Amino acid sequence: MKEKLQQIRERAIAEIQNSDGLEKLGEVRNTILGKKGELTAVLKGMKDVPPEERPKVGQWVNETREAIESILAEQTKKLEAEALRLRYEAEKIDVTMPAVKPAKGNLHPITQVRNQLTDIFASMGFEIYEGTEIETDYYNFTALNTPQDHPARDMQDTFYLSPEFLLRTQTSAGQIHVMEAKKPPIKIISPGKVFRSDDDATHSPMFTQMEGLVVDKGITLCDLKGMLDEFVKKIFGKNVTTRLRPSYFPFTEPSVEVDVSCFQCGGKGCKLCKGTGWIEVLGAGVVNNKVLEGCGVDTDVYSGFAFGIGIERIAMLKYGINNIKLLFESDLRVLNQIDD
């Protein structure tokens, strides 16, 4: 028995000293001292040892265990110290090296353009009104001179939530809320998200619009033209001019489409303006008397003009973006190129 214990001791010490990691050391511990280990098996066999020899055999077993545990503790300490040294080496930081600078963020192009437009119109004395994205059919269509059977409803594919409520198709609904709550003079812009069932390279089911409304005494189409001239110079450059083309909107009469002289080629004709020298940017017009009267505005005293700007369209033109989806995918390779 003593020889067997000596063999277990010598083999255990050799395996412990040759262990190259804590995991291997744990395996050795289980093999020798575990519940099914060699030394445990010796203790379980004590019942076969004559009673008079059991004290001596028990002493040998304890001495063997103590010797193995002592070597184990010493080797564990050594390997833990080595593991810590390697960790420190791997995580070592050279404080003399230049710091890694975090990437500089910037606002999304749509937010940048919205802020620019807001600043431009605020400098002209416009106040800001932000309406709700869920509107009633009355404010989105009927109050804007678009009855139930009016063909103008077919111009916009609408997301209806119920027969009465819908996701607004235009921020023009805001002008009705303002005119009902406030007497002229009125000078507001109403930016926000609008929704239409439309999806291609230049259209999105959700986009950002900015409605403008001015109601006062003696307002004419000339006032609209003068304001638009000032607007396009500030957003596209001082040499850009506007032209008005006849159009149709149910809530304005007369209605116009507004073009700007191409700011890339100076009106000579290029790919951006499709060789025409002009780029369409927004729709506008003189507010229809029916709309004013429906809001309690005396049309014998007051008149007004309104305009609607697609902010994504302005951003695409200003930054040379050819697909509206690039504005919504938030690809950092695109966004990092745009920072005004």
Secondary structure, DSSP 8 states (H G I E B T S, - for coil): -HHHHHHHHHHHHHHHHH--SHHHHHHHHHHHHSTTSHHHHHHHGGGGS-GGGHHHHHHHHHHHHHHHHHHHHHHHHHHHHHHHHHHHHHT---TTS-----------HHHHHHHHHHHHHHHTT-EE----SEEEHHHHTGGGT--TT-GGGGGS---BSSSSEEE-S-TTHHHHHHHHH--S-EEEEEEEEEE-S--BTTB-SEEEEEEEEEEEET--HHHHHHHHHHHHHHHH-TT--EEEEEEEETTEEEEEEEEEE-TTTTTS--TTTTTSSEEEEEEEEEE-HHHHHHTT--TTTEEEEEEEEEHHHHHHHHHT---THHHHHT-HHHHTT---
